[in-house]
Amino acid sequence: MTKVVDWLLAGEPWVEYRARVDLLRQPEDEPQVAAARQAMLAHPQIQALLAELFAWPGPPLKRHNDASHLLHKLAFVADVGLRVGDAGVNDIVARVLAHQSAQGPFQVVVNIPTHFGGSGQDEANWALCDAPLLLYALVKFGLGDDARVQAAVEYLVDLLRDNGWPCAGAPEMGKFHGPGRASDPCPYANLLMLKLLAELPAWRDSAAAHTGAETLLDLWAHRKERRPYLFAMGTDFAKLKVPFIWYDILHVLDVLSRFPWLRDDPRVQEMAALVVARADADNRFTPESIWTAWKGWDFGQKRAFPLADAARCTHGGAFIYHESSRIYTNVFYSWKLV
């Protein structure tokens, strides 16, 4: 494992920063941690993302797997470790908070085509396939105790049904829902809600979190028969792909592994085994699909990476499997199964 850690520490500043904090457990006031963080904040690629985010809410969201949309870039900078107080973040957060719906969830600009039941116009709105991710970013930025954020979380949690979170949105969207049965749970909505609740101590072990997790794991167990809202868990789902934008095996594992009570679940272990089996001799991984919107980043290159670069292309981080301790770690997202 030392070889991989040394290699990570020589990577981009966000890789080094996350490796030191999440993998080596070094405190934030450690000089090397502070230096890596400052280098990350000053990096041209991070600064370019912040410059884009100053235009929030930006262009309309026409499909939720648009990796180039500001929604996903907001979550990305929150995940690498930017927070309130960092240059530019306060202004971006203020822009997000300025678009709060009457129900509580924060809004993005969406454009739902008429043939899908929408108006075909740009509208400020929210749905369970975007609002939880906005809240997740705000919590990661440091606003978990903000009353506006807490109210929005409670509203979304209350949308839970016995079989998980449905495809649902603001009342203004009427009866619109995705391509599936209204009675089915939406896999992506459940994934995002769990991602949010995992960051909130008061909700991490809640009945809602348990229901949502069981929904995803039951879908995995019955993946050959069920694909609600066209979210299958087959070949494409199993491809290693970053950043975490859509409904795929790494994203699902990243979220489920944040709940300690799921670590021994055989369904989680089955998914993890599929990922571990793709490791090279140094326990590093190469993406099997990429988001072209991120092609300017080291993990978004549409080319075969030599083994020496395999792990760095996973979000500039690495998934490491260490047999002696049975720990899986993604230093970018602190993913681990013990």
C-alpha positions as CSV (number, residue, x, y, z in Angstrom):
1,M,0.0,0.0,0.0
2,T,3.0,2.3,0.6
3,K,3.8,2.4,-3.1
4,V,0.3,3.5,-4.0
5,V,0.2,6.2,-1.2
6,D,3.5,7.6,-2.3
7,W,2.2,7.8,-5.9
8,L,-1.0,9.5,-4.7
9,L,1.0,12.1,-2.7
10,A,2.8,13.0,-5.9
11,G,-0.5,13.6,-7.8
12,E,-2.5,16.7,-8.4
13,P,-3.0,18.9,-5.3
14,W,-6.6,17.7,-4.7
15,V,-5.4,14.1,-4.8
16,E,-2.6,14.8,-2.3
17,Y,-5.0,16.7,-0.1
18,R,-7.6,14.0,0.0
19,A,-5.0,11.3,0.4
20,R,-3.5,13.0,3.4
21,V,-6.9,13.8,5.1
22,D,-8.9,10.7,4.2
23,L,-6.3,8.0,3.9
24,L,-3.5,9.1,6.2
25,R,-5.8,10.8,8.6
26,Q,-3.5,13.8,8.9
27,P,-5.1,16.8,10.6
28,E,-6.0,19.9,8.6
29,D,-3.4,22.0,10.5
30,E,-0.6,19.7,9.5
31,P,1.7,21.9,7.3
32,Q,1.7,19.4,4.4
33,V,-2.1,19.2,4.5
34,A,-2.4,22.9,4.6
35,A,0.0,23.3,1.7
36,A,-1.8,20.7,-0.4
37,R,-5.1,22.4,0.2
38,Q,-3.8,25.9,-0.7
39,A,-2.3,24.4,-3.9
40,M,-5.7,22.9,-4.7
41,L,-7.5,26.2,-4.1
42,A,-5.1,28.0,-6.4
43,H,-5.0,25.4,-9.1
44,P,-6.2,26.7,-12.5
45,Q,-8.7,23.9,-13.0
46,I,-10.4,24.5,-9.7
47,Q,-10.4,28.2,-10.3
48,A,-12.0,27.6,-13.7
49,L,-14.8,25.7,-12.1
50,L,-15.4,28.4,-9.6
51,A,-15.5,31.0,-12.4
52,E,-18.2,28.9,-14.0
53,L,-20.2,28.5,-10.8
54,F,-20.3,32.3,-10.3
55,A,-22.9,32.2,-13.1
56,W,-25.2,29.9,-11.0
57,P,-27.9,28.7,-11.8
58,G,-26.5,28.8,-15.4
59,P,-28.0,27.1,-18.4
60,P,-31.1,25.0,-18.1
61,L,-30.8,21.4,-17.0
62,K,-32.3,19.3,-19.8
63,R,-31.1,15.9,-18.7
64,H,-29.8,14.9,-15.3
65,N,-26.8,13.0,-16.6
66,D,-25.4,16.1,-18.3
67,A,-21.9,15.9,-16.7
68,S,-21.1,19.4,-17.9
69,H,-24.0,21.1,-16.0
70,L,-23.1,23.4,-13.1
71,L,-25.1,21.1,-10.7
72,H,-22.4,18.4,-11.0
73,K,-19.6,20.9,-11.0
74,L,-20.9,22.3,-7.7
75,A,-21.0,18.8,-6.2
76,F,-17.4,18.2,-7.5
77,V,-15.8,21.2,-5.8
78,A,-17.7,20.4,-2.6
79,D,-16.3,16.9,-2.7
80,V,-12.7,17.8,-3.2
81,G,-13.0,19.9,0.0
82,L,-13.9,23.5,-0.8
83,R,-16.0,25.0,1.9
84,V,-17.6,28.3,3.1
85,G,-14.8,30.8,3.8
86,D,-12.7,29.8,0.8
87,A,-12.4,32.5,-1.8
88,G,-15.5,32.6,-4.0
89,V,-17.4,29.9,-2.2
90,N,-19.6,32.3,-0.1
91,D,-20.7,34.1,-3.3
92,I,-21.6,30.8,-5.0
93,V,-23.5,29.5,-1.9
94,A,-25.4,32.8,-1.8
95,R,-26.5,32.3,-5.4
96,V,-27.7,28.8,-4.6
97,L,-29.6,29.8,-1.4
98,A,-31.3,32.6,-3.4
99,H,-33.3,30.0,-5.3
100,Q,-35.3,28.3,-2.6
101,S,-38.8,27.0,-3.5
102,A,-41.9,27.6,-1.4
103,Q,-41.7,23.9,-0.3
104,G,-38.1,24.3,0.9
105,P,-35.9,22.4,-1.7
106,F,-33.5,24.6,-3.7
107,Q,-34.1,25.0,-7.4
108,V,-32.2,24.7,-10.6
109,V,-33.3,25.9,-14.0
110,V,-34.8,23.1,-15.9
111,N,-36.3,22.7,-19.4
112,I,-38.6,19.6,-19.7
113,P,-39.7,19.0,-23.3
114,T,-43.4,19.0,-24.0
115,H,-43.3,15.4,-25.3
116,F,-42.1,14.4,-21.7
117,G,-45.0,16.3,-20.1
118,G,-43.1,19.6,-19.5
119,S,-43.6,23.1,-20.8
120,G,-40.6,23.2,-23.0
121,Q,-39.6,26.5,-21.3
122,D,-36.8,27.4,-19.0
123,E,-38.2,27.3,-15.4
124,A,-36.8,27.4,-11.9
125,N,-37.9,24.1,-10.3
126,W,-36.7,21.1,-8.4
127,A,-37.1,17.3,-8.6
128,L,-35.8,14.4,-6.5
129,C,-33.1,13.9,-9.2
130,D,-31.4,17.2,-8.5
131,A,-32.6,18.8,-5.2
132,P,-30.8,16.2,-3.0
133,L,-27.5,16.8,-4.8
134,L,-27.8,20.5,-4.3
135,L,-28.4,20.0,-0.6
136,Y,-25.5,17.5,-0.5
137,A,-23.1,20.2,-1.8
138,L,-24.4,22.8,0.6
139,V,-23.9,20.4,3.5
140,K,-20.4,19.5,2.3
141,F,-19.6,23.3,2.1
142,G,-20.5,23.5,5.8
143,L,-24.2,24.5,5.9
144,G,-25.5,21.3,7.5
145,D,-26.9,23.3,10.5
146,D,-28.5,26.0,8.4
147,A,-32.2,26.2,9.1
148,R,-33.0,26.5,5.4
149,V,-31.0,23.5,4.5
150,Q,-32.6,21.4,7.4
151,A,-36.1,22.4,6.3
152,A,-35.4,21.3,2.7
153,V,-33.9,18.0,3.9
154,E,-37.0,17.3,6.0
155,Y,-39.3,18.0,3.1
156,L,-37.5,15.6,0.8
157,V,-37.3,12.9,3.4
158,D,-41.1,13.1,3.9
159,L,-41.5,12.1,0.2
160,L,-40.3,8.6,1.1
161,R,-42.7,5.7,0.5
162,D,-42.6,2.2,1.7
163,N,-40.5,1.2,-1.4
164,G,-38.2,4.2,-1.3
165,W,-38.3,7.6,-2.9
166,P,-40.4,8.0,-6.0
167,C,-39.8,10.0,-9.1
168,A,-41.2,13.2,-7.8
169,G,-40.8,17.0,-8.1
170,A,-42.2,20.3,-7.2
171,P,-46.0,20.6,-7.1
172,E,-45.8,23.0,-10.1
173,M,-44.6,20.0,-12.2
174,G,-48.0,18.4,-11.9
175,K,-48.1,14.7,-12.5
176,F,-44.9,14.6,-14.5
177,H,-42.6,11.7,-13.9
178,G,-40.0,9.8,-15.8
179,P,-40.4,6.8,-18.1
180,G,-41.8,4.3,-15.7
181,R,-44.6,3.4,-13.4
182,A,-45.5,6.1,-10.8
183,S,-45.6,3.4,-8.1
184,D,-42.0,2.4,-8.7
185,P,-39.1,3.9,-6.7
186,C,-36.6,6.0,-8.7
187,P,-33.1,4.4,-8.3
188,Y,-31.3,7.7,-8.9
189,A,-33.5,9.7,-6.5
190,N,-32.8,7.0,-3.8
191,L,-29.1,7.2,-4.5
192,L,-29.0,11.0,-4.2
193,M,-31.1,11.0,-1.0
194,L,-28.9,8.4,0.6
195,K,-25.8,10.4,-0.4
196,L,-27.3,13.4,1.3
197,L,-28.5,11.6,4.5
198,A,-25.1,10.0,4.9
199,E,-23.6,13.4,5.5
200,L,-26.0,14.3,8.3
201,P,-25.5,12.5,11.6
202,A,-29.1,13.0,12.6
203,W,-30.3,11.1,9.5
204,R,-27.5,8.6,8.9
205,D,-29.0,5.8,10.9
206,S,-32.6,6.9,10.4
207,A,-35.5,4.7,9.2
208,A,-35.5,6.7,6.0
209,A,-31.9,5.8,5.3
210,H,-32.5,2.1,6.0
211,T,-35.5,2.1,3.6
212,G,-33.6,3.9,0.8
213,A,-30.6,1.6,1.2
214,E,-32.8,-1.5,1.1
215,T,-34.5,-0.2,-2.0
216,L,-31.1,0.0,-3.9
217,L,-29.9,-3.3,-2.6
218,D,-33.2,-5.0,-3.5
219,L,-32.9,-3.6,-7.0
220,W,-29.4,-5.1,-7.2
221,A,-30.6,-8.5,-6.0
222,H,-33.3,-8.5,-8.6
223,R,-31.4,-6.6,-11.3
224,K,-32.2,-9.2,-14.0
225,E,-35.9,-8.7,-13.6
226,R,-36.3,-5.0,-12.6
227,R,-35.2,-1.8,-14.1
228,P,-37.5,1.0,-12.9
229,Y,-37.4,4.2,-14.9
230,L,-35.0,2.4,-17.3
231,F,-32.2,2.3,-14.6
232,A,-30.7,-1.0,-15.3
233,M,-27.8,-2.6,-13.3
234,G,-26.2,-4.5,-16.1
235,T,-23.1,-4.0,-18.3
236,D,-23.1,-0.2,-18.4
237,F,-23.9,0.1,-14.7
238,A,-20.9,-2.1,-13.9
239,K,-18.4,0.0,-15.8
240,L,-15.9,2.0,-13.7
241,K,-16.6,5.7,-14.4
242,V,-15.9,9.0,-12.8
243,P,-16.7,11.6,-11.7
244,F,-19.8,10.4,-9.8
245,I,-22.6,11.8,-12.0
246,W,-25.1,9.0,-12.7
247,Y,-26.3,5.7,-11.5
248,D,-23.4,3.3,-11.7
249,I,-21.6,0.8,-9.6
250,L,-18.9,3.1,-8.2
251,H,-21.4,5.8,-7.3
252,V,-23.7,3.3,-5.7
253,L,-20.9,1.7,-3.7
254,D,-19.5,5.1,-2.7
255,V,-22.8,6.0,-1.2
256,L,-23.8,2.7,0.4
257,S,-20.4,2.3,2.0
258,R,-20.9,5.5,4.0
259,F,-23.4,3.6,6.2
260,P,-21.5,1.4,8.7
261,W,-24.4,-0.9,9.1
262,L,-24.2,-2.0,5.5
263,R,-20.6,-3.0,5.4
264,D,-21.2,-6.7,6.0
265,D,-24.3,-6.9,3.7
266,P,-23.6,-9.6,1.2
267,R,-25.1,-7.5,-1.6
268,V,-22.7,-4.7,-0.9
269,Q,-19.8,-7.2,-0.8
270,E,-20.9,-8.7,-4.1
271,M,-20.8,-5.3,-5.8
272,A,-17.4,-4.5,-4.1
273,A,-16.0,-7.8,-5.3
274,L,-16.8,-6.9,-8.9
275,V,-14.9,-3.7,-8.5
276,V,-11.9,-5.3,-6.7
277,A,-11.6,-7.9,-9.5
278,R,-10.6,-5.1,-11.9
279,A,-7.6,-4.0,-9.9
280,D,-4.1,-4.3,-11.4
281,A,-1.1,-5.8,-9.6
282,D,-0.8,-2.6,-7.5
283,N,-4.4,-2.5,-6.5
284,R,-5.2,0.4,-8.9
285,F,-8.0,0.8,-11.4
286,T,-8.6,2.2,-14.9
287,P,-11.9,3.8,-15.9
288,E,-13.9,1.7,-18.4
289,S,-15.9,4.7,-19.5
290,I,-15.4,8.5,-19.3
291,W,-17.4,11.7,-19.3
292,T,-16.2,13.7,-22.2
293,A,-17.2,16.9,-20.4
294,W,-14.3,16.3,-18.1
295,K,-11.8,15.4,-20.7
296,G,-9.5,18.2,-19.6
297,W,-8.9,16.5,-16.3
298,D,-6.5,13.6,-15.7
299,F,-9.3,11.2,-15.0
300,G,-11.3,12.2,-18.1
301,Q,-8.9,11.3,-20.8
302,K,-10.3,9.2,-23.5
303,R,-7.3,6.9,-23.9
304,A,-5.9,3.8,-22.3
305,F,-3.9,4.6,-19.2
306,P,-0.7,2.7,-18.5
307,L,-0.9,0.8,-15.3
308,A,1.3,3.4,-13.6
309,D,-1.5,5.9,-14.2
310,A,-4.5,3.7,-13.6
311,A,-5.6,4.9,-10.2
312,R,-5.0,8.6,-10.8
313,C,-7.6,8.6,-13.5
314,T,-10.3,7.7,-11.0
315,H,-11.1,11.2,-10.0
316,G,-7.4,12.0,-9.6
317,G,-7.7,9.6,-6.7
318,A,-7.6,5.8,-6.3
319,F,-9.6,2.9,-5.2
320,I,-7.2,0.7,-3.1
321,Y,-7.9,-2.7,-1.8
322,H,-5.6,-3.8,1.0
323,E,-6.0,-7.5,1.7
324,S,-4.5,-7.5,5.2
325,S,-7.1,-5.0,6.6
326,R,-9.9,-5.5,4.0
327,I,-10.2,-1.8,3.5
328,Y,-11.4,-0.3,0.2
329,T,-10.6,3.3,-0.1
330,N,-11.2,6.0,-2.6
331,V,-9.1,8.9,-1.4
332,F,-11.2,11.3,-3.4
333,Y,-14.5,10.5,-1.6
334,S,-13.1,8.6,1.5
335,W,-14.8,5.4,0.3
336,K,-14.1,2.5,2.5
337,L,-15.5,-0.8,3.5
338,V,-14.0,-2.4,6.6
